Amino acid sequence: MTSQTLTTPTGDQIRRAPKVLLHDHLDGGLRPGTVLELARDQGYASLPETEPDKLGLWFREAADSGSLERYLETFAHTCAVMQTREALFRVAAECAEDLAEDGVAYAEVRYAPEQHLEGGLTLDEVVAAVNDGFREGERRARESGHRIRVGALLTAMRHAARSLEIAELANAHRDSGVVGFDIAGAEAGFPPTRHLDAFEYLKRENNHFTIHAGEAFGLPSIWQALQWCGADRLGHGVRIIDDIELADDGTVTLGRLAAYVRDKRIPLEMCPTSNLQTGAVASYAEHPIGLLRRLHFRVTVNTDNRLMSGTSMSREFELLTDAFGYTLDDMQWFTVNAMKSAFIPFDERLAMINDVIKPGYAELKSEWLFRQTAVTSNVSSEGS
């Protein structure tokens, strides 16, 4: 026997495994205690609970509605307490710390600067505060024995009219921690083609962008994001399953759009728990990620909103392991997919894969050998 990579990983191994996160919202990942403290400091009195545990539970239950629109309403509270430089700095620093503690080695965290101006900050000041917070969080993580690198994605709200302005902001800060652009918000009635000027601008500037598409809306949203807008990645993209036919005998037929997505290696930023909450899928076992992984789409695993979903990268992988029997090899496959799809330079992505991800999984996959050695030694000692 030369390997035991088919063994289901333990929860501890999943937590220690190097992970890559591409789809995580800053305003969806606050610590409940931080929300309460910031609300008190800023005089925000509309929170539904006054204790951290109860508030965390409220967010999860409110988000667990089966409706994307209802899910998005929970962000009114988190955005309300993220209106000062100090608050943004703190939230960003804690985000980096929390992700690093969970074994995330690289993360791209997104937020909408236009939603943090009520306290008098300018767009540039919002970006500076968040970038500074991420750097502080990275520093604290190193002091705690963890390593993480965090890049920011600037999001424009698809129901608003500031996408070009936010795209220009992302481009202006691309050398200070902002790695790309995104649009988010309710898909129905707000197609990505409303923001073509922003996407055309970013393409002219050789910049990167992802688009929320195929989450609550169907194939037209994905088609527009790719063929009209030119997205580098798809945020969620679960509805690509609507273009895949699975026959009773197991035969799989890909429609032209699904075949294009697979053949062009377009990354899918899938967020299993979030997809259940918003009604995009019915259960973990029925999540399209299982079939898409078997068909070798470029699928990645993500958290979306850690507060609203009560989740982490480790929890997402634990749930997928339970549903599909995934191994450390599967985890490594998802993680390498994500790192290949990150918006940082190729040589840096390659270094992360070769120097961080692959060695990390190799070490975890070798642990069975030493456990077996320990068992053998104990048996020998007892026999003597």
C-alpha positions in Angstrom: 0.0 0.0 0.0 1.4 3.4 -1.0 -1.4 5.8 -0.2 -4.6 6.0 1.8 -6.0 9.1 0.1 -9.4 7.4 -0.2 -9.9 7.7 3.6 -12.5 10.3 4.6 -10.8 13.2 6.3 -11.5 14.0 9.9 -12.9 17.3 11.0 -9.5 18.3 12.4 -7.8 17.4 9.1 -10.3 19.5 7.2 -9.7 22.4 9.5 -5.9 22.1 9.1 -6.0 21.6 5.3 -4.9 24.7 3.3 -8.0 26.2 1.7 -8.7 28.9 -0.8 -11.8 31.1 -0.7 -13.0 33.1 -3.7 -16.6 34.1 -2.7 -17.0 35.7 0.7 -18.9 38.9 1.6 -17.3 41.2 4.2 -20.7 42.4 5.4 -21.9 38.8 5.7 -19.1 37.6 7.9 -19.1 39.7 11.0 -18.8 38.2 14.5 -22.1 38.6 16.3 -20.3 40.2 19.3 -18.7 42.7 17.0 -22.1 43.7 15.5 -23.4 44.3 19.0 -20.4 46.4 20.1 -20.3 48.5 16.9 -24.1 49.1 17.2 -23.6 50.3 20.8 -20.7 52.5 19.8 -22.6 54.0 16.9 -26.0 54.4 18.5 -27.7 51.9 16.2 -30.7 50.6 18.1 -32.5 48.4 15.6 -30.8 45.0 16.2 -33.3 42.3 16.9 -31.2 40.7 19.8 -28.9 42.0 22.5 -26.8 38.8 23.2 -24.1 37.5 20.7 -25.4 33.9 20.6 -29.0 34.9 20.2 -28.1 37.5 17.5 -26.0 34.9 15.6 -29.0 32.5 15.7 -31.4 35.3 14.5 -29.2 36.0 11.5 -29.1 32.3 10.5 -32.8 31.8 11.0 -33.7 35.0 9.1 -31.5 34.0 6.2 -32.8 30.4 6.2 -36.0 31.4 4.3 -35.6 29.9 0.9 -35.8 33.4 -0.6 -32.8 35.3 -2.0 -34.6 38.6 -1.5 -35.3 37.8 2.2 -31.8 36.6 2.6 -30.4 39.9 1.4 -32.5 41.9 3.9 -30.4 40.7 6.8 -27.5 42.8 5.5 -29.3 46.0 6.5 -28.1 45.4 10.1 -24.4 44.6 9.3 -24.0 47.5 6.8 -25.6 49.8 9.3 -22.7 49.3 11.8 -20.0 49.5 9.1 -20.1 53.2 8.4 -16.9 54.5 10.0 -13.2 53.9 9.3 -12.7 52.2 12.7 -15.6 49.8 12.1 -14.5 48.9 8.6 -10.9 48.4 9.8 -12.0 46.2 12.7 -14.4 44.1 10.6 -11.7 43.5 7.9 -9.0 42.6 10.4 -11.3 40.2 12.2 -12.3 38.7 8.9 -8.7 37.9 8.0 -8.1 36.5 11.5 -11.1 34.2 11.4 -10.4 32.9 8.0 -6.7 32.2 8.9 -7.8 30.4 12.0 -10.0 28.2 9.8 -7.0 27.2 7.6 -7.7 29.5 4.7 -4.4 30.4 3.0 -5.8 32.7 0.4 -9.1 34.6 0.2 -10.8 37.1 -2.0 -13.3 39.0 0.1 -15.9 41.3 -1.5 -17.9 44.3 -0.4 -19.8 47.2 -1.9 -18.1 50.5 -1.0 -21.3 52.4 -2.0 -23.0 50.8 1.0 -20.6 52.4 3.6 -20.9 56.1 2.9 -23.6 57.1 5.4 -21.0 58.1 8.1 -19.4 60.6 5.7 -16.6 58.5 4.3 -15.6 58.8 0.6 -15.3 55.8 -1.6 -11.5 55.9 -1.5 -11.6 56.2 2.3 -13.8 53.1 2.5 -11.3 51.1 0.4 -8.3 52.3 2.3 -9.9 51.4 5.7 -10.8 47.9 4.5 -7.3 47.3 2.9 -5.6 48.5 6.1 -7.8 46.1 8.1 -6.9 43.2 5.9 -3.2 43.9 6.3 -3.7 44.1 10.1 -5.6 40.9 10.1 -2.8 39.2 8.1 -0.3 40.5 10.7 -2.3 39.2 13.7 -2.7 35.8 12.0 1.1 35.5 11.5 1.5 36.2 15.2 -0.9 33.4 16.0 1.0 31.0 13.8 -1.2 31.2 10.7 -0.5 32.5 7.3 -3.1 34.1 5.0 -3.2 36.5 2.1 -6.4 38.5 1.5 -7.4 40.3 -1.7 -10.4 42.6 -2.0 -13.1 42.5 -4.6 -15.1 45.7 -5.0 -18.8 45.1 -5.6 -21.3 47.3 -7.4 -25.0 46.7 -6.6 -26.9 45.6 -9.7 -30.0 47.6 -8.8 -28.0 50.8 -8.5 -26.3 53.0 -11.1 -22.8 53.2 -9.8 -21.1 50.2 -11.4 -18.8 52.2 -13.7 -17.8 54.4 -10.8 -17.0 51.3 -8.7 -15.2 49.7 -11.5 -13.0 52.8 -11.8 -12.4 52.7 -8.1 -11.3 49.0 -8.3 -8.9 49.9 -11.1 -7.5 52.8 -9.1 -6.7 50.6 -6.1 -5.5 47.5 -8.0 -2.0 47.9 -6.7 -3.0 48.4 -3.1 -4.9 45.2 -2.3 -8.0 45.3 -4.6 -7.8 42.3 -7.0 -11.0 42.7 -9.0 -14.6 43.7 -9.4 -18.1 42.1 -8.9 -21.8 42.9 -9.2 -24.2 41.5 -6.7 -27.8 41.8 -5.5 -31.1 40.4 -6.7 -30.8 38.9 -10.2 -34.4 39.0 -11.3 -35.1 42.2 -13.1 -31.5 43.4 -12.9 -29.6 41.6 -15.6 -25.8 42.0 -15.8 -26.2 43.7 -19.2 -27.3 46.8 -17.4 -23.7 47.3 -16.4 -22.0 46.8 -19.7 -20.1 50.1 -19.5 -18.4 48.9 -16.3 -17.4 45.6 -17.8 -16.2 47.1 -21.1 -14.1 49.6 -19.1 -12.5 46.8 -17.0 -11.7 44.8 -20.1 -10.0 47.8 -21.7 -7.9 48.1 -18.5 -7.0 44.4 -18.5 -8.6 44.0 -15.1 -10.5 41.0 -13.6 -14.2 40.7 -12.7 -16.7 38.1 -11.5 -20.4 38.3 -11.8 -23.1 36.9 -9.5 -25.1 34.8 -12.0 -27.2 31.6 -12.0 -27.9 31.8 -8.3 -31.6 32.6 -8.1 -32.1 33.2 -11.8 -31.6 30.7 -14.6 -29.4 30.1 -17.7 -30.1 33.6 -19.3 -28.3 35.2 -16.4 -25.2 32.9 -16.9 -25.3 33.4 -20.7 -25.4 37.2 -20.4 -22.6 37.2 -17.8 -20.4 35.3 -20.1 -21.3 36.2 -23.6 -22.3 39.8 -23.2 -20.2 40.9 -20.2 -17.2 38.6 -20.5 -17.0 37.5 -16.8 -13.8 35.7 -15.7 -15.8 33.7 -13.1 -19.4 33.1 -12.1 -20.6 33.8 -8.6 -22.6 30.7 -7.7 -23.6 29.5 -11.2 -25.6 26.6 -9.8 -28.3 26.9 -12.4 -25.9 25.7 -15.0 -27.3 22.3 -14.0 -30.4 23.3 -16.0 -28.4 22.8 -19.2 -27.3 19.3 -18.2 -29.5 16.3 -18.9 -29.0 13.2 -16.7 -30.7 10.1 -18.2 -32.0 7.2 -16.1 -29.1 5.0 -17.3 -26.6 7.6 -16.0 -25.8 9.1 -19.4 -25.0 12.8 -19.2 -25.7 15.2 -22.0 -24.4 18.8 -21.8 -26.1 21.6 -23.5 -24.1 24.1 -25.4 -23.9 26.6 -22.6 -22.8 24.0 -20.0 -20.3 22.6 -22.5 -18.9 26.0 -23.0 -18.5 26.6 -19.3 -16.8 23.3 -18.8 -14.6 23.4 -21.9 -13.5 27.0 -21.3 -12.7 26.2 -17.7 -14.8 29.0 -16.3 -14.7 28.9 -12.5 -17.9 28.4 -10.6 -17.9 30.0 -7.1 -20.3 27.6 -5.4 -21.6 28.2 -1.9 -23.5 25.1 -0.8 -25.1 26.2 2.5 -26.0 29.6 1.1 -27.6 27.9 -2.0 -29.8 25.9 0.4 -30.9 29.0 2.3 -31.9 30.9 -0.8 -33.8 28.0 -2.3 -31.4 27.4 -5.2 -31.1 23.7 -4.2 -33.1 21.4 -1.9 -30.4 19.6 0.0 -26.6 19.1 0.2 -27.0 15.7 -1.4 -28.9 17.2 -4.3 -26.5 20.1 -4.8 -25.2 20.3 -8.4 -21.6 20.4 -7.1 -21.6 16.6 -6.9 -22.4 16.1 -10.6 -20.3 19.0 -11.7 -17.3 17.7 -9.8 -17.7 14.3 -11.6 -17.9 16.0 -14.9 -14.8 18.0 -14.2 -16.2 21.5 -14.3 -13.9 24.0 -12.6 -15.9 24.0 -9.4 -14.8 25.8 -6.2 -16.2 25.7 -2.7 -17.0 28.9 -0.8 -18.8 30.4 2.2 -20.7 33.4 0.7 -21.8 34.8 4.1 -20.3 33.1 7.2 -22.6 35.0 9.6 -25.9 34.4 7.8 -25.1 30.8 7.0 -23.4 30.0 10.4 -20.6 28.5 8.4 -16.9 28.4 7.5 -14.8 26.8 4.8 -14.2 23.8 7.1 -17.9 23.4 7.7 -18.7 23.5 4.0 -16.1 20.8 3.3 -17.4 18.7 6.2 -20.9 18.9 4.8 -19.8 18.0 1.3 -17.7 15.1 2.7 -20.8 13.8 4.4 -23.0 14.2 1.3 -20.6 12.9 -1.3 -17.9 10.9 0.5 -15.2 13.4 -0.5 -11.6 12.6 0.4 -8.5 14.8 0.9 -7.8 14.3 -2.8 -11.2 15.8 -3.6 -10.5 18.7 -1.2 -7.1 19.3 -2.9 -8.8 19.3 -6.3 -11.3 21.9 -5.2 -8.6 24.0 -3.6 -6.3 23.9 -6.6 -9.2 24.8 -8.8 -9.8 27.9 -6.6 -6.2 28.9 -6.6 -5.9 28.6 -10.4 -8.9 30.9 -10.6 -7.7 33.6 -8.2 -7.2 37.2 -9.5 -3.5 37.5 -8.5 -0.6 37.0 -11.0 0.1 33.6 -12.4 3.5 33.1 -10.8 2.0 33.9 -7.4 -0.9 31.4 -7.9 1.6 28.8 -9.0 3.8 29.4 -5.9 0.7 29.0 -3.7 -0.2 25.7 -5.3 3.3 24.2 -5.3 4.6 25.6 -2.0 1.5 25.8 0.2 -1.4 23.8 -1.1 0.2 20.6 -2.4 2.7 20.2 0.5 -0.1 20.8 3.0 -2.3 18.1 1.6 0.7 15.7 1.2 1.4 16.0 4.9 -2.2 15.4 5.8 -2.5 12.4 3.5 0.7 10.9 5.0 -0.7 10.9 8.5 -2.4 7.5 8.1 1.0 5.9 7.8 2.2 7.2 11.1 -1.0 6.3 12.8 -0.6 2.8 11.4 3.0 2.7 12.7 1.7 3.8 16.2 -0.9 1.0 16.2 1.6 -1.6 15.1 4.1 -0.5 17.8 1.4 -0.7 20.5 0.4 -4.2 19.4 4.1 -5.3 19.4 4.5 -3.8 22.9 1.5 -5.6 24.2 2.6 -8.9 22.7 6.0 -8.7 24.3 
